[in-house]
Amino acid sequence: MTVNIQYVGVDVSATLSSFTKEKLEKLFNRYEFLISAAVHFKQDEKDYKEGKICNIELSLPGPRIFATSNERNFEVSVRETISDLDRQLKKRKQVYKTH
């Protein structure tokens, strides 16, 4: 499992990195065909209520899977993004089963 985490305009946080890796580890254990993940954390200066953006791109055989979310803090944003990715991976896994 390879996880590349980048912070764009945000201070680097070891706790956020470990939280994200822990959540992604569950996905990697559930879906054995995953290769790597690229995570980007951004801060939207114009959005005061939310503005904490998490982008995750998963590399796997075939087209890559991408999800993003904009929430009030990064932990909620990570959970929402991983939930979206899990939904996409379930669909992809069913495609692999039929062939």
N, C-alpha and C positions, 0 to 999 in steps of 0.2 A: 504494500500500500504506500503510495507516494502522495503526500499532501503538500501543496505549495500555497502558503498563505502570504498575501500582500496587503499592506495597509496604505491606502491612498489618501493623504491628507489627514490621517488619524494617527495618534500615538500608538506605538506597538504595545500590545498587552499580552503577557504570558498566560494569564488566566483565560482570556478569550481564545487564545490559540489552543490551549489544552482542552477547553470546553468544545471547541469546534472539532478537534481531532477525535475526541471521545464520541461525539455524535456521528461523525463520518465513519468511525470504526464499526459501528453497528450496521451501517449500510454495506460496507465492504465485507463484513461477515455474512450478511444475508444474501448478497448478490456476488457470487464468486467471479463473474466475468468482468468486474470493474478493474480498471488499470490504475488510474490516478485521478486526483481532484485538484482543481485550481480555485482558490478562494480569494475574493477581493472584498475588503471592507472599505466603505466610503462614507463620507459625511456630506449631506446636502445642506449647505449653508442657508438656502432660501426656505427650507421647510422646518419650521420651529417645533411643530407638534411631533413629527416623526423624524425623518431625515437620516436615520441610521440604515444604510443600504448594505446588504450582503448579496454578493453574486457568487454562485458556485457553478463550475463547469466540470462535468464528469467525463473522463475519457474511457471509452469502452469500444469493443468491436462494432463497426458501423458508425453512424453519425453520433456526434457528441450530444450530451444532454446538458441543458442549461436552465437554471432557475435563478430568480432574483426576488428579493422582498425589501420593503421599505417600512420599518416599524419604529417604535419609540425608543428601543434600545437594541444593542447588537445581539444579545442572547435570544430575544424573541425573534429577531430577524433571522438568526441561524436556524432556529427551530422551524419557522415557517418555510424557509427555503428548502430544508432537508425534507420536510413533509411533502412539498411539491415534487422534489426529486424522487421520493419514494413512490409516489403515485405514477410518475412517468416510468420508473424502473419496473413496476408491476406490469404495466402494459407491454414493455419491451420484453420482459421475461416470458410472457405468454406467446409472443411472436417467435421466440427461440424454441419454445416447446412444440409448436406446430410443425416446424421444419426438421 
